[in-house]
Amino acid sequence: MFRNQSTTRPPAMAAAAARGVLPVIPPVPIKSVSCGVDSSGMNALIKAMSKLARDERGGEVLEYALVAGLIVIAAIAVIGSVGTKVLARWNSLNSSM
């Protein structure tokens, strides 16, 4: 891949490229750039989000909410299917009086 460019590389890199080994490049330090914005609010937001992500108490509440929702859906379905039969009974009882 780099055979044509091997003359412009240092000898150690050319030898590593010939063996198919990638050279290790040291990390470059990145300077922080201030945009004139107070970062304490951002730090507080990051702390709150990480605390919320580690909190395991919300799982129980979510499970209870899901169970309650399923019970409500089942109750609505039962009332809907039985409701017409109950209404018919009440109407027949009302007409017989």
C-alpha positions in Angstrom: 0.0 0.0 0.0 2.8 2.4 0.9 5.6 1.0 -1.3 5.9 4.1 -3.4 6.1 6.3 -0.3 8.6 4.2 1.6 11.5 6.6 0.8 9.8 9.5 2.6 9.3 7.6 5.8 11.7 7.1 8.6 13.4 3.7 8.4 11.6 2.3 11.4 8.2 3.1 9.9 9.2 1.7 6.5 10.3 -1.5 8.1 7.1 -1.7 10.2 5.0 -1.0 7.1 6.8 -3.8 5.2 6.0 -6.3 8.0 2.3 -5.1 8.0 2.5 -3.7 11.5 1.0 -0.3 12.2 3.2 2.1 14.2 2.0 3.3 17.6 1.3 7.0 17.5 1.4 8.8 20.9 -1.7 10.7 21.8 -1.7 14.4 21.2 -2.7 16.6 24.1 -5.8 18.6 23.4 -6.1 22.1 24.8 -9.4 23.1 26.3 -11.1 26.0 24.5 -13.3 28.3 26.5 -16.2 29.8 24.7 -17.1 32.1 27.5 -19.8 29.7 28.8 -19.9 28.7 32.4 -19.2 25.0 32.5 -20.4 24.5 36.1 -24.0 24.1 34.8 -22.8 21.5 32.3 -20.9 19.6 35.1 -24.0 19.6 37.3 -26.1 18.2 34.4 -23.5 15.5 33.7 -23.4 14.6 37.4 -27.2 14.4 37.6 -27.5 12.3 34.4 -24.8 9.9 35.7 -26.5 9.6 39.1 -29.8 8.9 37.3 -28.2 6.3 35.2 -26.8 4.5 38.2 -30.0 4.7 40.2 -31.7 1.3 40.3 -34.8 2.3 42.3 -36.7 3.4 39.2 -36.9 -0.1 37.8 -39.3 -1.2 40.5 -41.5 1.8 40.0 -41.5 1.0 36.3 -42.5 -2.6 36.9 -45.4 -1.6 39.1 -46.6 1.0 36.6 -46.5 -1.7 33.8 -48.4 -4.2 36.0 -51.0 -1.5 36.9 -51.4 -0.6 33.2 -52.0 -4.2 32.2 -54.6 -4.5 35.0 -56.4 -1.4 33.7 -56.3 -2.7 30.1 -57.7 -6.1 31.2 -60.4 -4.4 33.3 -61.5 -2.2 30.3 -61.6 -5.3 28.0 -63.7 -7.3 30.5 -66.0 -4.4 31.2 -66.4 -3.9 27.5 -67.3 -7.5 26.8 -69.5 -8.0 29.8 -71.1 -4.5 29.7 -73.4 -5.3 26.9 -74.7 -8.4 28.7 -75.3 -6.4 31.9 -77.0 -3.7 30.0 -79.3 -6.2 28.4 -80.2 -7.7 31.8 -81.0 -4.2 33.2 -83.2 -3.4 30.2 -85.1 -6.6 30.5 -85.5 -6.1 34.3 -86.7 -2.5 33.7 -89.2 -3.5 31.0 -90.6 -6.3 33.3 -91.4 -3.8 36.1 
